Amino acid sequence: MTKWEYLTFARIAGSWSDDKFDGRTPQKKLSDYGTDSWELVSVLYDSSGYHFYLKRPLAVRKKAMADKTNVATKSSKKAK
């Protein structure tokens, strides 16, 4: 059974809830998340703005963390 992790953020009054100074368009921001394996599940609009809901398999995060650990280990071995 696939386990998922979820991400939510909003665009309210032209600002992103996860980074108020982020100048990216919604398309660019979603494309950037897509390259990190996030999938857009839903968008909700209410009087405050747009709310975005994304998901990705939990295994993707575990693999990315393992890759970062491997890179750090290789770098420290080269430094010695």
MODELLER restraints for C-alpha pairs under 7 A, 6 or more apart:
rsr = mdl.restraints
at = mdl.atoms
rsr.add(forms.Gaussian(group=physical.xy_distance, feature=features.Distance(at['CA:2:A'], at['CA:57:A']), mean=6.58, stdev=0.5))
rsr.add(forms.Gaussian(group=physical.xy_distance, feature=features.Distance(at['CA:3:A'], at['CA:57:A']), mean=5.85, stdev=0.5))
rsr.add(forms.Gaussian(group=physical.xy_distance, feature=features.Distance(at['CA:3:A'], at['CA:58:A']), mean=5.53, stdev=0.5))
rsr.add(forms.Gaussian(group=physical.xy_distance, feature=features.Distance(at['CA:4:A'], at['CA:55:A']), mean=6.39, stdev=0.5))
rsr.add(forms.Gaussian(group=physical.xy_distance, feature=features.Distance(at['CA:4:A'], at['CA:56:A']), mean=5.61, stdev=0.5))
rsr.add(forms.Gaussian(group=physical.xy_distance, feature=features.Distance(at['CA:4:A'], at['CA:57:A']), mean=4.50, stdev=0.5))
rsr.add(forms.Gaussian(group=physical.xy_distance, feature=features.Distance(at['CA:4:A'], at['CA:58:A']), mean=4.84, stdev=0.5))
rsr.add(forms.Gaussian(group=physical.xy_distance, feature=features.Distance(at['CA:5:A'], at['CA:55:A']), mean=5.67, stdev=0.5))
rsr.add(forms.Gaussian(group=physical.xy_distance, feature=features.Distance(at['CA:5:A'], at['CA:56:A']), mean=5.72, stdev=0.5))
rsr.add(forms.Gaussian(group=physical.xy_distance, feature=features.Distance(at['CA:5:A'], at['CA:57:A']), mean=6.27, stdev=0.5))
rsr.add(forms.Gaussian(group=physical.xy_distance, feature=features.Distance(at['CA:5:A'], at['CA:58:A']), mean=5.40, stdev=0.5))
rsr.add(forms.Gaussian(group=physical.xy_distance, feature=features.Distance(at['CA:6:A'], at['CA:54:A']), mean=5.72, stdev=0.5))
rsr.add(forms.Gaussian(group=physical.xy_distance, feature=features.Distance(at['CA:6:A'], at['CA:55:A']), mean=4.44, stdev=0.5))
rsr.add(forms.Gaussian(group=physical.xy_distance, feature=features.Distance(at['CA:6:A'], at['CA:56:A']), mean=6.75, stdev=0.5))
rsr.add(forms.Gaussian(group=physical.xy_distance, feature=features.Distance(at['CA:7:A'], at['CA:53:A']), mean=6.01, stdev=0.5))
rsr.add(forms.Gaussian(group=physical.xy_distance, feature=features.Distance(at['CA:7:A'], at['CA:54:A']), mean=5.13, stdev=0.5))
rsr.add(forms.Gaussian(group=physical.xy_distance, feature=features.Distance(at['CA:7:A'], at['CA:55:A']), mean=6.17, stdev=0.5))
rsr.add(forms.Gaussian(group=physical.xy_distance, feature=features.Distance(at['CA:8:A'], at['CA:52:A']), mean=5.58, stdev=0.5))
rsr.add(forms.Gaussian(group=physical.xy_distance, feature=features.Distance(at['CA:8:A'], at['CA:53:A']), mean=4.72, stdev=0.5))
rsr.add(forms.Gaussian(group=physical.xy_distance, feature=features.Distance(at['CA:8:A'], at['CA:54:A']), mean=6.29, stdev=0.5))
rsr.add(forms.Gaussian(group=physical.xy_distance, feature=features.Distance(at['CA:9:A'], at['CA:17:A']), mean=5.74, stdev=0.5))
rsr.add(forms.Gaussian(group=physical.xy_distance, feature=features.Distance(at['CA:9:A'], at['CA:18:A']), mean=6.14, stdev=0.5))
rsr.add(forms.Gaussian(group=physical.xy_distance, feature=features.Distance(at['CA:9:A'], at['CA:51:A']), mean=5.94, stdev=0.5))
rsr.add(forms.Gaussian(group=physical.xy_distance, feature=features.Distance(at['CA:9:A'], at['CA:52:A']), mean=5.46, stdev=0.5))
rsr.add(forms.Gaussian(group=physical.xy_distance, feature=features.Distance(at['CA:9:A'], at['CA:53:A']), mean=7.00, stdev=0.5))
rsr.add(forms.Gaussian(group=physical.xy_distance, feature=features.Distance(at['CA:10:A'], at['CA:16:A']), mean=5.73, stdev=0.5))
rsr.add(forms.Gaussian(group=physical.xy_distance, feature=features.Distance(at['CA:10:A'], at['CA:17:A']), mean=5.16, stdev=0.5))
rsr.add(forms.Gaussian(group=physical.xy_distance, feature=features.Distance(at['CA:10:A'], at['CA:50:A']), mean=5.48, stdev=0.5))
rsr.add(forms.Gaussian(group=physical.xy_distance, feature=features.Distance(at['CA:10:A'], at['CA:51:A']), mean=4.27, stdev=0.5))
rsr.add(forms.Gaussian(group=physical.xy_distance, feature=features.Distance(at['CA:10:A'], at['CA:52:A']), mean=5.87, stdev=0.5))
rsr.add(forms.Gaussian(group=physical.xy_distance, feature=features.Distance(at['CA:11:A'], at['CA:17:A']), mean=6.20, stdev=0.5))
rsr.add(forms.Gaussian(group=physical.xy_distance, feature=features.Distance(at['CA:11:A'], at['CA:49:A']), mean=5.79, stdev=0.5))
rsr.add(forms.Gaussian(group=physical.xy_distance, feature=features.Distance(at['CA:11:A'], at['CA:50:A']), mean=5.17, stdev=0.5))
rsr.add(forms.Gaussian(group=physical.xy_distance, feature=features.Distance(at['CA:11:A'], at['CA:51:A']), mean=6.51, stdev=0.5))
rsr.add(forms.Gaussian(group=physical.xy_distance, feature=features.Distance(at['CA:12:A'], at['CA:48:A']), mean=5.99, stdev=0.5))
rsr.add(forms.Gaussian(group=physical.xy_distance, feature=features.Distance(at['CA:12:A'], at['CA:49:A']), mean=4.58, stdev=0.5))
rsr.add(forms.Gaussian(group=physical.xy_distance, feature=features.Distance(at['CA:12:A'], at['CA:50:A']), mean=6.51, stdev=0.5))
rsr.add(forms.Gaussian(group=physical.xy_distance, feature=features.Distance(at['CA:13:A'], at['CA:49:A']), mean=6.83, stdev=0.5))
rsr.add(forms.Gaussian(group=physical.xy_distance, feature=features.Distance(at['CA:15:A'], at['CA:21:A']), mean=6.93, stdev=0.5))
rsr.add(forms.Gaussian(group=physical.xy_distance, feature=features.Distance(at['CA:16:A'], at['CA:22:A']), mean=6.62, stdev=0.5))
rsr.add(forms.Gaussian(group=physical.xy_distance, feature=features.Distance(at['CA:37:A'], at['CA:56:A']), mean=6.05, stdev=0.5))
rsr.add(forms.Gaussian(group=physical.xy_distance, feature=features.Distance(at['CA:38:A'], at['CA:54:A']), mean=5.99, stdev=0.5))
rsr.add(forms.Gaussian(group=physical.xy_distance, feature=features.Distance(at['CA:38:A'], at['CA:55:A']), mean=5.47, stdev=0.5))
rsr.add(forms.Gaussian(group=physical.xy_distance, feature=features.Distance(at['CA:38:A'], at['CA:56:A']), mean=4.93, stdev=0.5))
rsr.add(forms.Gaussian(group=physical.xy_distance, feature=features.Distance(at['CA:39:A'], at['CA:54:A']), mean=5.24, stdev=0.5))
rsr.add(forms.Gaussian(group=physical.xy_distance, feature=features.Distance(at['CA:39:A'], at['CA:55:A']), mean=5.31, stdev=0.5))
rsr.add(forms.Gaussian(group=physical.xy_distance, feature=features.Distance(at['CA:39:A'], at['CA:56:A']), mean=6.08, stdev=0.5))
rsr.add(forms.Gaussian(group=physical.xy_distance, feature=features.Distance(at['CA:40:A'], at['CA:53:A']), mean=6.05, stdev=0.5))
rsr.add(forms.Gaussian(group=physical.xy_distance, feature=features.Distance(at['CA:40:A'], at['CA:54:A']), mean=4.38, stdev=0.5))
rsr.add(forms.Gaussian(group=physical.xy_distance, feature=features.Distance(at['CA:40:A'], at['CA:55:A']), mean=6.69, stdev=0.5))
rsr.add(forms.Gaussian(group=physical.xy_distance, feature=features.Distance(at['CA:41:A'], at['CA:53:A']), mean=5.56, stdev=0.5))
rsr.add(forms.Gaussian(group=physical.xy_distance, feature=features.Distance(at['CA:41:A'], at['CA:54:A']), mean=5.17, stdev=0.5))
rsr.add(forms.Gaussian(group=physical.xy_distance, feature=features.Distance(at['CA:41:A'], at['CA:55:A']), mean=6.76, stdev=0.5))
rsr.add(forms.Gaussian(group=physical.xy_distance, feature=features.Distance(at['CA:42:A'], at['CA:52:A']), mean=6.11, stdev=0.5))
rsr.add(forms.Gaussian(group=physical.xy_distance, feature=features.Distance(at['CA:42:A'], at['CA:53:A']), mean=5.20, stdev=0.5))
rsr.add(forms.Gaussian(group=physical.xy_distance, feature=features.Distance(at['CA:43:A'], at['CA:50:A']), mean=6.70, stdev=0.5))
rsr.add(forms.Gaussian(group=physical.xy_distance, feature=features.Distance(at['CA:43:A'], at['CA:51:A']), mean=5.54, stdev=0.5))
rsr.add(forms.Gaussian(group=physical.xy_distance, feature=features.Distance(at['CA:43:A'], at['CA:52:A']), mean=4.67, stdev=0.5))
rsr.add(forms.Gaussian(group=physical.xy_distance, feature=features.Distance(at['CA:43:A'], at['CA:53:A']), mean=6.25, stdev=0.5))
rsr.add(forms.Gaussian(group=physical.xy_distance, feature=features.Distance(at['CA:44:A'], at['CA:50:A']), mean=5.71, stdev=0.5))
rsr.add(forms.Gaussian(group=physical.xy_distance, feature=features.Distance(at['CA:44:A'], at['CA:51:A']), mean=5.03, stdev=0.5))
rsr.add(forms.Gaussian(group=physical.xy_distance, feature=features.Distance(at['CA:44:A'], at['CA:52:A']), mean=6.64, stdev=0.5))
rsr.add(forms.Gaussian(group=physical.xy_distance, feature=features.Distance(at['CA:45:A'], at['CA:51:A']), mean=6.25, stdev=0.5))
